[in-house]
Amino acid sequence: MLATRIPWERIESVLTPRFEHKDRAGQVVQGQDLLGATVALVGAGRSNAGQPKTPIRLMASLLYLKQRTVQRQRKILGIVMRRLAEVEICRADYLAGAAG
């Protein structure tokens, strides 16, 4: 089975830091309200907003399938473009023969 042949521990150790929530520095925003000038720090810290954590194995599998799909689509597009070029050459030969 393919799932047992994939080095999941290594893949997880490489991808986990890329998909975890990051600690952000934030921005200082200056403003004005009824009491005078204000200064606020926004976007700082670690956000847990959003969807629950998706398992790394699922993320890696989906990225792999996406890449394979793109490769297949490019291969199919190349075949279609070659066939269209062949059809165009045959059409041009046919029209040249019919005109002559």
Buried (B, 14 or more C-beta within 10 A) or exposed (E): EEEEEBEEEEBBEEBEEEEEEEEEEEEEEEEEEEEEEEEEEEEEEEEEEEEEEEEBBEBBBEEEEEEEEEEEEEEEEEEEEEEEEEEEEEEEEEEEEEEE
